[in-house]
């Protein structure tokens, strides 16, 4: 029975990926007229997706004693201001170009402290071709009091200085931004 469920999930992911491929060829990243609902996305497509209602999708994990970790896609409270990004499921090309990982549970500005991540996100391929990921990380940097464009300029010139600038801005304000932290639409039920 478990293999049938796994096969059904793989088939659903394949069909959705195929529709994304076709829609990308037609210039629509969100699917062919499809409505993107975070809770309906597979865990493999969740991170870096934006629902049709312009809310970012986030990957959550749940731990139950004695059971394997379960990953689910949820709608966050973070609203994307750029209407062109509504209903977008990020392409594999952009995930690779920007050096991000779809298996990311929650997204925080801490990832900008990794010079490899910052270097990939500040790369021309990412900056010029992946507005969704650039928008997300621009907002994360802004939450730390750093202009993303300046962070990228400094990173190109001196990656260590860029990381120090980001670290000092967060420490000076005593804030750690977790912009895409999961915030389910309905409050979770309490269990003992």
C-alpha positions in Angstrom: 0.0 0.0 0.0 2.8 2.4 0.9 4.4 1.8 -2.6 1.1 2.7 -4.3 0.9 6.0 -2.3 4.5 6.7 -3.2 3.9 6.0 -6.8 0.8 8.3 -6.8 2.9 11.1 -5.3 5.6 10.6 -7.9 3.0 10.7 -10.6 1.4 13.8 -9.3 4.8 15.5 -9.0 5.6 14.4 -12.6 2.3 15.8 -14.0 2.7 19.0 -12.1 6.4 19.3 -13.3 5.3 18.6 -16.8 2.6 21.4 -16.6 5.3 23.7 -15.3 7.6 22.8 -18.2 4.8 23.5 -20.7 3.8 26.7 -19.0 7.4 27.9 -18.8 7.6 27.4 -22.6 4.5 29.5 -22.9 5.9 32.1 -20.5 3.7 31.4 -17.5 5.5 30.0 -14.5 2.5 29.3 -12.4 0.9 26.6 -14.5 -1.4 26.6 -17.5 -4.2 28.7 -16.0 -3.7 26.7 -12.8 -4.4 28.3 -9.5 -1.4 27.8 -7.1 -2.4 26.9 -3.6 0.5 26.2 -1.3 -1.2 23.4 0.6 -1.7 21.5 -2.7 2.0 21.7 -3.7 4.3 18.8 -3.1 7.2 19.3 -0.7 9.5 19.1 -3.7 7.9 22.2 -5.3 7.0 24.3 -2.2 10.0 26.4 -1.4 10.3 29.6 -3.5 6.7 29.2 -4.7 4.1 32.1 -4.5 0.4 31.3 -4.2 -2.2 32.8 -6.5 -3.1 35.1 -3.6 0.5 36.5 -3.6 1.5 34.8 -0.3 4.8 33.0 -0.1 4.7 29.2 0.3 6.9 27.7 3.0 8.0 24.1 3.7 7.2 23.0 7.3 8.2 19.8 9.0 6.4 18.0 11.7 7.9 15.6 14.2 5.8 12.9 15.9 7.5 10.6 18.4 8.2 7.3 16.7 7.1 8.4 13.3 9.2 9.8 10.4 9.4 13.5 9.8 6.6 14.7 7.5 7.1 17.7 5.2 4.1 19.9 4.2 3.7 23.0 2.1 1.9 25.9 3.9 0.9 29.4 3.1 2.8 32.1 5.0 1.6 35.5 6.0 4.4 37.1 3.8 2.7 38.9 0.9 4.7 39.4 -2.3 4.2 43.0 -3.6 5.1 42.3 -7.2 1.8 41.1 -8.8 3.7 39.4 -11.6 5.0 36.8 -9.1 1.5 35.7 -8.0 0.9 32.0 -8.8 4.5 31.3 -9.5 6.3 28.0 -8.8 10.0 28.7 -9.2 11.7 26.9 -12.1 14.5 24.4 -11.6 16.7 26.7 -13.7 16.3 29.5 -11.2 16.8 27.2 -8.3 20.1 26.2 -9.8 21.2 29.6 -11.0 20.5 31.2 -7.5 22.1 28.3 -5.6 19.1 27.7 -3.4 17.7 24.5 -2.1 14.0 23.4 -2.5 14.4 21.3 0.6 14.7 24.5 2.7 12.4 24.5 5.7 11.7 28.2 6.4 13.9 30.8 4.9 15.9 33.3 6.9 18.4 36.1 6.3 21.0 33.7 7.9 21.4 32.1 4.5 22.9 35.4 3.2 25.8 34.9 5.6 27.0 31.9 3.5 29.3 33.4 0.8 28.4 30.6 -1.6 24.7 31.4 -1.3 25.2 35.2 -1.5 27.5 34.7 -4.5 25.0 32.6 -6.4 22.1 34.9 -5.6 24.1 38.0 -6.6 25.2 36.3 -9.9 24.0 37.8 -13.2 22.1 34.6 -14.0 20.0 34.9 -10.8 19.7 38.7 -10.7 18.6 39.0 -14.3 16.5 35.9 -14.7 14.9 35.0 -11.4 12.9 38.0 -10.0 11.1 35.8 -7.4 14.2 34.7 -5.6 15.8 38.1 -5.9 12.6 39.7 -4.4 12.7 37.2 -1.5 16.3 37.8 -0.7 16.0 41.6 -1.2 13.3 41.6 1.4 15.4 39.5 3.8 18.3 41.8 3.4 16.1 44.9 3.9 14.8 43.3 7.1 18.4 43.3 8.3 18.8 47.0 7.3 20.9 46.2 4.3 20.1 47.2 0.7 20.3 44.0 -1.4 22.0 45.8 -4.3 24.7 47.2 -2.0 25.2 43.8 -0.5 25.7 42.3 -4.0 28.1 45.1 -4.9 30.1 44.6 -1.7 30.0 40.8 -2.2 31.5 41.1 -5.7 34.3 43.3 -4.4 34.9 41.6 -1.0 32.7 38.7 0.1 34.0 38.7 3.7 33.2 42.4 4.1 29.7 41.8 2.8 29.1 39.1 5.4 30.5 41.3 8.1 28.2 44.1 7.0 25.2 41.9 7.2 26.2 40.4 10.5 26.8 43.8 12.1 23.5 45.3 10.9 21.6 42.4 12.5 23.6 42.5 15.7 23.3 46.3 16.0 19.5 46.2 15.8 19.2 43.0 17.8 16.9 41.5 15.2 16.8 38.2 13.4 14.5 38.2 10.5 12.7 35.1 9.6 10.6 36.6 6.8 9.2 33.4 5.4 8.6 31.7 8.7 5.5 29.5 8.5 2.3 31.0 9.6 -0.6 28.7 8.8 -3.9 30.1 7.7 -5.7 28.5 10.6 -4.1 28.2 14.1 -2.7 24.8 14.8 -4.6 22.6 17.1 -3.0 22.0 20.5 -2.2 18.5 21.4 -0.8 17.1 24.6 
